[in-house]
Amino acid sequence: MCLGVPGKIIEIDDSKELRMAKIDFGGIVREACLEYLPEAKVGDYTIIHVGFALSLLSEEEAMESLAMIREIINLEEELGEE
């Protein structure tokens, strides 16, 4: 199963061959490629999968997705390892 995680673009670097960005995933910052989203700008929310921004989404959609991911993590912790 593949999982795309929403994050907020906090910085864009156009100085290299590929357009890159720093993405904030609720306090964890990672770099991702923005080549597929030339319209993306600082402050936008995007879905990241294996280091590539795939689509833009609203802040509301991003928060809903993050809440669902947290619920899944909490459920796994409650169930424990089998």
Buried (B, 14 or more C-beta within 10 A) or exposed (E): EEEBBBBBBEEBEEEEEEBBBBBBBBEEEEEBBBEEBEEBEEEBBBBBEEEBBBBBBEEEEBBEBBEEBEEEEEEEEEEEEE
